């Protein structure tokens, strides 16, 4: 499996700041933030599966526009995966014919442009030998992280989360863990905001990573624009033993 980072910022502004979206091989998206909008029309049309961690705008912003762009180029529905709670929010508040057309019933319910596929926590979805499993996290809205398993190695993406023992327990059960992409949205001076919004700061992340029992390569995502340098300096100071790197647009992982 190959994962290409299309966007990994906690906000927008400037040429390199795109919100969360990862392209897996050529046909799977993990989240559909503004980073997905940089793909060509042909690349967008080749995507058959979208796995959502949650429905905050920075993780779904490109999905409605993507469907509008490529619907007439596809011969099968785009499948959108998420927990029942995530898909319910998406249907009620985005694809509701008020904010955006309901592509799950267009052009008709028998042959829609998009279909919803509920997933269960901890149960793998297998696509051409590639396994994707939802992992528990703790955020302000229903949310999950994901394990991507090629059969040889795994990559874990935390999505958006605050402290969550269940997430680390799930990660520690992954024997072939190679990469961990974990969020750290705020610097330490924003600790109250991090706790209220159920995100992490470097001090909180240090406590969380102490729960990790697997050796792996760690990459930091979801840094807030304007605070990136400060947050990464604090991470490098408090997490030096883990040697974390800052996730970058266009970064490629093969596993």
C-alpha positions as CSV (number, residue, x, y, z in Angstrom):
1,X,0.0,0.0,0.0
2,X,1.1,3.5,-0.7
3,X,-0.3,6.6,1.2
4,X,0.2,10.1,-0.2
5,X,-0.4,13.1,2.0
6,X,-2.7,15.5,0.2
7,X,-3.2,17.7,3.2
8,X,-2.3,17.6,6.9
9,X,-2.8,21.1,8.3
10,X,-5.2,22.2,11.0
11,X,-6.2,25.1,8.8
12,X,-5.8,26.9,5.5
13,X,-3.8,29.9,4.3
14,X,-0.9,29.9,1.9
15,X,0.3,27.6,-0.8
16,X,1.2,24.6,1.4
17,X,-1.6,24.6,4.0
18,X,-4.3,22.0,3.1
19,X,-6.5,20.3,5.5
20,X,-6.6,16.5,6.1
21,X,-6.8,14.1,3.2
22,X,-4.7,11.1,2.4
23,X,-4.7,9.2,-0.9
24,X,-4.2,5.4,-0.6
25,X,-3.0,3.9,-3.8
26,X,-5.1,5.5,-6.5
27,X,-8.6,4.6,-5.3
28,X,-9.1,5.3,-1.6
29,X,-9.3,8.6,0.3
30,X,-8.9,8.8,4.1
31,X,-10.8,11.9,4.9
32,X,-11.6,14.5,2.2
33,X,-10.3,17.9,3.5
34,X,-9.1,20.7,1.2
35,X,-6.0,18.7,0.2
36,X,-8.1,16.5,-2.0
37,X,-9.0,19.5,-4.1
38,X,-5.5,19.6,-5.5
39,X,-6.0,16.3,-7.4
40,X,-6.7,16.3,-11.1
41,X,-10.2,15.5,-12.4
42,X,-8.9,12.2,-13.6
43,X,-7.4,11.4,-10.2
44,X,-10.7,12.4,-8.4
45,X,-12.7,10.2,-10.8
46,X,-10.5,7.2,-10.0
47,X,-11.4,7.3,-6.3
48,X,-13.9,4.7,-5.4
49,X,-13.8,4.7,-1.6
50,X,-13.8,7.5,1.0
51,X,-13.2,6.6,4.7
52,X,-14.2,9.5,7.0
53,X,-12.8,9.8,10.5
54,X,-15.5,12.4,11.4
55,X,-17.6,15.2,9.9
56,X,-15.8,18.4,10.9
57,X,-15.4,20.6,7.9
58,X,-11.7,20.4,7.6
59,X,-12.0,16.6,7.0
60,X,-14.9,16.7,4.5
61,X,-14.7,20.0,2.7
62,X,-13.7,18.6,-0.7
63,X,-16.2,15.7,-0.7
64,X,-19.3,17.6,-1.9
65,X,-17.4,19.4,-4.6
66,X,-15.5,16.3,-5.6
67,X,-18.9,14.5,-6.2
68,X,-20.2,17.4,-8.2
69,X,-17.1,17.3,-10.4
70,X,-16.8,13.6,-11.2
71,X,-20.3,12.2,-10.9
72,X,-20.9,12.1,-14.6
73,X,-17.5,10.4,-15.2
74,X,-18.2,7.4,-13.0
75,X,-20.0,4.2,-13.8
76,X,-20.5,3.1,-10.1
77,X,-21.4,5.0,-7.0
78,X,-18.6,6.5,-4.8
79,X,-18.7,4.6,-1.5
80,X,-18.4,6.7,1.6
81,X,-17.5,4.7,4.8
82,X,-18.0,5.8,8.4
83,X,-19.7,4.8,11.6
84,X,-23.5,5.0,11.6
85,X,-23.2,8.2,13.6
86,X,-20.8,9.8,11.2
87,X,-22.8,9.0,8.1
88,X,-26.0,10.2,9.8
89,X,-24.5,13.6,10.5
90,X,-23.2,13.8,6.9
91,X,-26.6,12.9,5.5
92,X,-28.6,15.3,7.7
93,X,-26.3,18.3,7.7
94,X,-24.4,18.3,4.3
95,X,-26.1,16.1,1.7
96,X,-29.5,17.3,2.7
97,X,-30.6,19.2,-0.4
98,X,-30.2,22.5,1.5
99,X,-26.5,22.7,2.0
100,X,-25.7,20.4,-1.0
101,X,-27.7,18.0,-3.2
102,X,-28.3,14.5,-1.8
103,X,-26.0,12.5,-4.1
104,X,-27.2,9.3,-2.4
105,X,-30.5,9.7,-4.3
106,X,-29.3,11.3,-7.5
107,X,-29.9,10.7,-10.3
108,X,-32.1,8.1,-8.6
109,X,-32.1,5.8,-5.6
110,X,-31.4,2.7,-7.7
111,X,-28.3,4.1,-9.3
112,X,-27.0,6.9,-7.1
113,X,-23.8,8.9,-7.5
114,X,-22.8,8.1,-3.9
115,X,-23.7,5.4,-1.4
116,X,-23.2,5.2,2.4
117,X,-21.5,2.2,3.9
118,X,-21.7,1.9,7.7
119,X,-18.7,0.4,9.4
120,X,-18.3,-1.0,12.9
121,X,-15.5,-0.2,15.3
122,X,-12.8,-2.8,15.2
123,X,-14.1,-4.7,12.2
124,X,-11.9,-4.6,9.1
125,X,-13.1,-3.6,5.7
126,X,-11.0,-5.5,3.0
127,X,-10.6,-4.0,-0.4
128,X,-8.4,-5.9,-2.9
129,X,-6.3,-7.4,-0.1
130,X,-6.0,-4.1,1.8
131,X,-7.5,-3.9,5.2
132,X,-8.9,-0.8,6.9
133,X,-10.1,-0.9,10.5
134,X,-11.8,1.9,12.5
135,X,-10.1,2.5,15.9
136,X,-11.7,4.3,18.9
137,X,-10.8,7.9,19.6
138,X,-12.3,10.7,21.8
139,X,-13.4,13.9,20.0
140,X,-16.2,16.4,20.4
141,X,-18.3,14.6,17.7
142,X,-18.5,10.9,16.7
143,X,-15.1,10.0,15.4
144,X,-12.6,7.2,14.7
145,X,-9.0,6.7,13.8
146,X,-7.9,4.1,11.2
147,X,-5.5,1.2,10.8
148,X,-4.4,0.6,7.3
149,X,-2.9,-2.9,6.9
150,X,-1.3,-4.1,3.7
151,X,-0.7,-7.6,5.2
152,X,3.0,-6.8,5.5
153,X,2.8,-3.7,7.7
154,X,0.3,-1.2,9.1
155,X,-0.1,2.5,9.3
156,X,-2.3,4.1,12.0
157,X,-3.9,7.5,11.7
158,X,-5.4,8.9,14.9
159,X,-7.7,11.4,13.2
160,X,-8.8,14.1,15.7
161,X,-8.6,13.0,19.3
162,X,-7.9,14.0,22.8
163,X,-6.6,11.6,25.4
164,X,-8.0,8.1,24.8
165,X,-6.8,5.0,26.5
166,X,-8.9,2.8,24.1
167,X,-7.0,4.1,21.1
168,X,-3.6,3.1,22.5
169,X,-4.9,-0.3,23.6
170,X,-6.0,-0.9,20.0
171,X,-2.7,0.3,18.6
172,X,-0.7,-1.9,21.0
173,X,-2.5,-4.9,19.6
174,X,-1.1,-4.2,16.1
175,X,1.9,-6.6,15.6
176,X,3.0,-5.1,12.3
177,X,2.8,-1.4,13.1
178,X,5.2,0.6,11.0
179,X,3.9,4.2,11.0
180,X,1.8,6.3,13.4
181,X,0.3,9.6,12.3
182,X,-1.0,11.3,15.3
183,X,-2.5,14.7,15.8
184,X,-1.2,17.6,17.9
185,X,-3.3,20.6,17.2
186,X,-2.2,23.2,19.8
187,X,0.9,24.5,21.6
188,X,1.1,24.0,25.4
189,X,-0.1,27.6,26.1
190,X,-3.5,26.5,24.5
191,X,-4.0,23.6,27.0
192,X,-7.5,24.7,28.0
193,X,-8.6,25.0,24.4
194,X,-7.1,21.6,23.6
195,X,-9.0,19.9,26.4
196,X,-12.2,21.7,25.6
197,X,-12.0,20.8,21.9
198,X,-10.6,17.3,22.5
199,X,-7.4,17.8,20.7
200,X,-3.8,17.3,21.9
201,X,-0.9,19.6,22.8
202,X,2.7,18.5,23.2
203,X,2.4,17.9,27.0
204,X,-0.8,15.9,26.5
205,X,0.8,14.0,23.6
206,X,3.8,13.1,25.7
207,X,1.4,11.5,28.3
208,X,-0.4,9.6,25.5
209,X,2.7,8.3,23.8
210,X,3.9,6.9,27.1
211,X,1.1,4.4,26.6
212,X,2.5,3.2,23.2
213,X,4.1,-0.2,23.5
214,X,5.1,-0.7,19.8
215,X,8.1,0.6,18.0
216,X,7.1,2.7,15.0
217,X,7.9,5.8,13.1
218,X,5.8,8.8,14.4
219,X,4.6,11.7,12.4
220,X,2.7,14.8,13.7
221,X,-0.4,16.1,11.9
222,X,-3.1,18.8,12.3
223,X,-0.8,21.6,13.5
224,X,-2.6,24.9,13.6
225,X,-1.3,27.6,11.1
226,X,0.6,30.4,12.9
227,X,1.6,28.1,15.7
228,X,3.4,25.4,13.8
229,X,7.0,26.4,14.8
230,X,6.1,26.8,18.5
231,X,4.2,23.5,18.7
232,X,6.9,21.5,16.9
233,X,9.6,23.1,19.1
234,X,7.7,22.0,22.2
235,X,7.2,18.5,20.7
236,X,10.9,18.1,19.9
237,X,11.7,19.2,23.5
238,X,9.3,16.9,25.3
239,X,9.2,14.0,22.9
240,X,12.8,13.7,21.8
241,X,13.0,10.0,22.7
242,X,10.3,9.3,20.0
243,X,12.0,11.3,17.3
244,X,8.7,12.5,15.8
245,X,8.6,14.2,12.4
246,X,6.2,16.8,11.1
247,X,3.9,15.4,8.5
248,X,4.3,17.2,5.1
249,X,2.2,17.7,2.1
250,X,3.1,15.2,-0.7
251,X,4.9,12.9,1.8
252,X,4.7,9.3,0.7
253,X,4.5,6.2,2.9
254,X,4.9,2.7,1.5
255,X,4.0,-0.3,3.7
